[in-house]
Amino acid sequence: MMKTYEETLDWILEIPRFTVKNTLEHTGEFLARLGNPQNEFKVIHVAGSNGKGSVCAYIDSVLRAAGKKTGLFTSPHLVRLEERFAVNGKSCAPQEVVWAAALAEQAAEEMEQNGLPHPSFFEFVFAMGMLIFSRHQVEYAVLETGLGGRLDATNTVEHPLLTVITSISLEHTEILGDTLEKIALEKAGILKKHVPVVYDTSCPEAEKVIAGRADVLKCPTYPVAGQKIKILLNTGKKIDFSYDSGYDVMEVEIPFGAPYQAQNAAVALQALKCIRETEKIPREAVRQGMAGVRWKGRMQEVQPGVYFDGAHNLAGIEKFLEAAGQITEESAVLLFSMVKEKDYAGAAKRLLSDGNWDEIIVTVAAGSRGVTCQELENAFRDAMGDGGAQMPGTASPETRGAGSGELKRQEVKVTGIEDASQAFAYALSCRKPGQKLFCAGSLYLVGELEQITGGMQND
């Protein structure tokens, strides 16, 4: 009997409890039993530590503006599972989740009967996405890797049209390696022989590794350097910038005020330039797609003076602070949460050294991976040099690190509220008139807040 939508979701979310990480060969076998749907469309494969979801969204938006039929596979979802499977800019229908899960479950059961392990959660949802895209007969699939790249389920795509690597930073060090070079090598695992690669050059250690791997595989390389980007206008809600690809200069507008989005958009522009002629993408479609992109939780103003940002690691926190400083020079309120495998102690230090906060409210990100309120409170108080007593007060500019990353002593009130809904309500209530509220530290937190505010409705 076919499961209901709710039963299907409950079953899928239980998968991590009885599975472990499998090999790429295992994923390949799983997909083969489903007819290899991942081979039915042109694939643009995107990996990286930060910005890969945004880059995917830009590319997808431009392709659609050019009249192409697209599938966009991203993770994690913020509120609903079907966000991971967007067809022509819209999340797939709930009944399609039920249909794809039923097919994937049947194949998984057959594998178990043959003595093979059950697919992991990410293998399973990736296969679902490919089935949904195949059903819609999309022409292009823009795929965001999950964790890493080399061993990621999305890396079963053998002949992508293009590979893209966004900025690299220390993340998941227990899995990907404890140096930037090791992490970059994992991300560069998506490179394929003779397939062009576009990559962010902001991390020299990563750039060297990616370029070296590309040389071995004879991949045409298209590095994207920050000095090639010139911001022409930033209103706080949109950015006009130019990007010099080395062959021409293109001016575009993006509907975001965060400066880091100009870097992400430039990576997407370079990727699109690589395929623009062969795939017949007009320059006007590039401008239209960039200006019309929608991507929630990236310095998103959900209501006047309230911003959600999915910054989830130290590099992301640095970009978040830069963007917050562009939005306001006044002290603000911060609602913060993080997951256990991230350096939340390091994030607390950076937020205090380079931020300007009247009050910091900490809460627990949804799911079992969230850091407890007590641990987060302790991290901030340790960063302030105090053993645990609450330290009320307002940070002055003199107490901040002024962008140096050097921790200056700053006394800020830290309040822990476990329930995210209650924490958000408190954060709204403690703002002074006209004061900004920033919510950051985890996409899981952003997803929960999107649900609370109703922010996931289609635009």
N, C-alpha and C positions, 0 to 999 in steps of 0.2 A: 504494500500500500504506500502511495506517495506521501511523504511527510508534508506537513504544513510549513509555511515560511518560518514561523516561530520555532517549530521542531527542528527544522533544518539549521537555523542559526545556533540553537542550543547544541546540536550535535557537532557542528563545525568548531565551535568554541571549546569543545571538550577534547578535540584532537591533541593539543599539546600535552594533555595529561597522560596519554598512552603511546606517544611516539618520540623518536629522537631524530637528530639530524641524519639524513641519508646522503649517499654519494650522488654525483651528477649522473652516473650510469643508472642509478635507481630511478631518478627523475625522468631520464630518457626512456626507460622501460615503461614507466607510468604513462607518459605522453604517447608512446607508440601504441599502447593498448587503447588509447582514445583517438587514434588516427593521426597523430602528429599535427594537431591544429596550429601549432606555433610556426609551422612552415608555410602557411597559406597567405602571408602578407609580408610587406616590406617592413623591416624592424629597425627602429632607432633605439639603441640600447644605452642607457644612462646610468653611470655609477658615480660615487663620490661621498664625501662626509657631510657636506652642507650644500643646500641649494639644488639638489638633484630633482626634487619634486617640482620646484619652480621652473627649472629649465625644461622639464617634461611638459609642463603646462604651457609655456611659451611656444614650444615647437608644435604641440598639438593645436593650439589656437591658430597659429599661422597656417598650418596645413588645412584646417577647416575653412579659413578665410579664402584659401586658394581653391576651394570647392572639392577638397579631398574627403573621403570617408575614413574616419580614424577611430582607433581604440586606444585608450589611455589606461595603463595599468600602473597603479601607485600604491604605496603603503606607508604608514598604517592608515586605516580609515579614521575619520574623526568621530563620526556618530554612527553611520550605518555601513555594513559590509559592502553594499553595492557601490559605494563611492570608489572602491578599488577598481571597478570595471566600468569606465565611462565610454560610451559610444557616441561619437559626434558631440562631445561636450556635455552629455547628460549621463548621470548614473543609470546603470541598467535597471530594468524592472525587477521587483521582488520575485516574481514568478520565474524569472530567468535564473536567479540564484538557486531556486528550488530545482529547476530543470538541470542546470550544470552540476550541482552537488550530487544529484541522483546518478548521473552518468559517471562522475568521478568516483563515487562510493562503490558503484558496481565494479569498476576497474580495480579499485583498491582491494575489494574483497577477493577478487580473482587472484591478485598478487599474493595475498595472504594464504590462499588455498594452495598456491605454488611454493610456499615456504619463504616468500619475500616479505620484508617489513612493510608495515602500513606507511603510506606517505605522511610526511610531516605536515604541520599546519600550512606552512608557506608553499610547499609543493602542491598541496591540495588546492589552495586558493589561486595559485598561479595557473594550474590546469583549468580551473573553472573559468578564469579570465580568458584563456585561449579558446575554450569552447564557445564562450559567449561572443568573442570577436569573430570566430569562424562562422557562427550562426548568422551574424549580421553582415558577413562578407566585407569586412573592413579592408581598405586598401593599404593602410599604414597602421602599425602598432608601435606606440611609444612606450617603452618598458623601463620602469624604474627598478633597479636592483633592490633587494631587501637588505641583507647584511653582507658587506664585502663586495664580492664580484666573482672571483675565481670559482668558488664552490657554490655560488648562488643558483637557485633553481632556474632563474631567468637565463643563465648562461648556457642552457641547453640549446639556445638558438645558435645555429652553427654559421649562418651566413647573413649577418645583419647588413643593412644598407650603410649604417654609420654607427660608430661608437663615440660616446661622449663621457668625459670624466670631469666632474666639477671640483670645487676646492677640497683639499685633503687636510684633515686634522686628526689629532689623537682621539680615538673612539674605540670602544669594544676591544681594548688592548688585550684582554684575556683570551680573545678569539682571533683577532686580526694581527696581533703583534704589538710590541711595546715601543716601536719607533715609527716615525713618519715614513721612513723608507719601506718598512715591512708592510705597513697599511697600504701604501701606494702600490706595492707589488700585488697585493690582494685585489685592489680595485682594477689594476691594469690587467688582471686575469680575464677581463671581458674582451680584450683586443683580439682580433682575428686576422689572419694572414691577408695582406693586401687591402684590408678594409680601412678607410680613413678614420682617424681619431682626432677629435677636438678636445682640448684639455685646458684647464685653468692653470696659470703659471704662478699663482700667488704664493705657493709653497715651493721654494727652490729644491728641497730634498725630494719632494714628490715629483716635481717636473723632471728631474734627472732620471728617476726610475721609469717614469712613463715613456720618456723619449727613448731610453735605452731599450725598453721592451718593444716599442714601435719599430725601432731599427732592426731588431732581430726578426720581427715578423714582416718587415718591409711594408709597414703601414704608412701611407701619406699622413703627415702630421700638421695640425693647425693649432698652434698654441694661442691662447688668449691672455694678453698681458693687461694689467690694470692701467698702465700709462697710455694705452690705446683708447681709453674711454674718457670722454669729457662730458661732465654734467653741465647742461646749458641752463636748466631751470628746475628747481625743486620747490613745489608749492606746499609740500607736506602731505599732499594727496596724490600727486602725480609727478613724474620726472621726465623731462625731455633731455636726451643725451645723444651724443654722436659716438660711433664706433668706427675706428680705422682698421680695416681688415688687412691692410697692406696693398690692396688692389683698388679699393674705393672707400669712401667715407659715407656712412649712412646715418641719418638722423631719425630717431623714433621717439615715441612717447609711450610710457608704461604707466598703468593706473595705481602706482604704489609710491609712497614717500620715503621708503627705507633705502638709503644709498646702496646697501648690499644687493638690492634687486637690479641695479644697473649692471653690476658684474654678472649676475645670473643671466640677465637678458642678453648681454654681450656674448656669452658662451652660446646661447641659443641662436643668436644672429649668425655667429660663425658657423654653427652646425647647419643652419638653413642655407647659408651661402654655398656650402659644399655640395648641396643637392639641388640648388635653386634652378639651374639650367636643365639638368637631366630630368627633374621631376616637374618642370614647368610651373614654377612658383613665381608669380609676378611680384615686383618690388612693392606695389601698392598693397598686395595681400600681406606682405611682411609687416608693413606699417599698420594695417588694419588689425591683423591678428595680435600684434604686440599691444596695441592700444586697448583691445577688447578682451584681453586675457582675464580670467577670474581664478583666483587661487586663495582659498581661505586660510586664516591663521598665520599669515606672514605680515606682521605689523598692520593688521587689519583693524580699522576703526569701526567697531561694531555699533557704537552709539557715540554721541559727541564727547570727546575727551577720554574714551575708553578703548584701549588697544589690546589685541590678542597677538602674540607672536610665539611661534613654535620653537624658538631657540632652545636646543636640547643638549648642547655640549659647550665646552669652553670657547671654541672658535665661534659658535653661534651666539653665545652670550656677549662676546666682544662686538659682533656686528649689531646685535640688539641694542647694546649701550650706545653705539655710534648713532643708530637710527633714533633712539629715544632722545639723545642730545640734539638732534636736528629738529625734532618735534617741539621740544620745550627746553628752555634754560632754567626754568623754575624747578623747585623740588617737587617730587611726585610721590604717588603711592604705588607700591609693587605687590602684586599677588604672585607667589612663586611656589613651584613644586618641581620635583625631578624624580627620575627613576633610579633604582639602586645601582645599576652598572655604570652610571655617569659620575663624573667627579664633582659631586655637589658641594663638597668642601671648597674646592678650587673655584667653583662658580660663585659661592658666597663671598669669597675674598675679592673676586673681580667685581662683583656687583657693588660691594662696599667701597672699593678703591676708586672706581670710575663712575659710579652712579651718584645720584643726589636724591635721597629718599627721606620723606617725613616718617613713613612707617612701612614696614615690610610684613606682609601677612603670608604665612606659610600654610600649605594645606597638602593633602595626600592625593597624588595622581591616581586616576582610576585604575583598577586591576591590582594584581598581586605584586607588581614590580615597583610600586610607589614607595619612596622613602617616607618614614614616619615623620609626623610633626615634630616629635621630640628630637630626632636626629637632625632635622633641618634647623630647628631653633638653636641647637647646640653648635651647629656649623657656623651660623651667623654670629653667635655670641663668642665663640672661639676666635673668629676672625676679628672681632672687636676687642679681643684681649681680655674678655671677662669670663668667669667660670660658669655663669648661668643666670645671674640676676638680670632682670629686664632693665634695659637702658633707654629710657625715654629721651626724646630730644630730636632736633632737626639738624641734618648735616649741612654744613656750610661749604661753599666751594673750596675753601682753604683746606678742608679735611679730605678732599678727594685726590685721587692719583693723577688728575689732569691728563689722563690718557697714557701715563707712563707704565701702568700695570703695577707700580709700587704701592703696597698697601699703606694707607694713612689711617690713623685712628679716627673712627667715626662712630658717634653714638646715635643709634637709631632704635626706635621702638620696634620690637619683634613680637608678633602675635601669632600663635598657632591655633588654627581651627581645622579640625580633621575633615569635616564635611565641606566639599568644594562649593556647594550651593550656598551654605551659610557663610563660608569664607568670602565668596564673591559679594554677597549682600552686605557683609560688614565692610568690605573694601570700598564699596560704593558709598556707604553711609559715613565713613570717616574722612572722605575727601573734603577739602575746603572748596568754596565756590570757584569754579574755573580750573581747579587742579586736575592734572592728568592721572589716570590709572592705567598701569601697564600690567598685563598678565602674561607670564612667560615661564620657561623652564622645561616644558614637556608638551609634545603634541597630544598626549593623552589628556593632560589638563585642558588644553585648548579644545579638544573634542567635547569634553564634559561641559565646558563653559558655552560652547556653541549650542549644545543641546539645551542648556538652561535658558539661553537668550533667544533660542529659535533661529540661530544664525545659519543653519544648514539648509534653509529653504532655497529653492532654485531662484537665481537672480532673474 
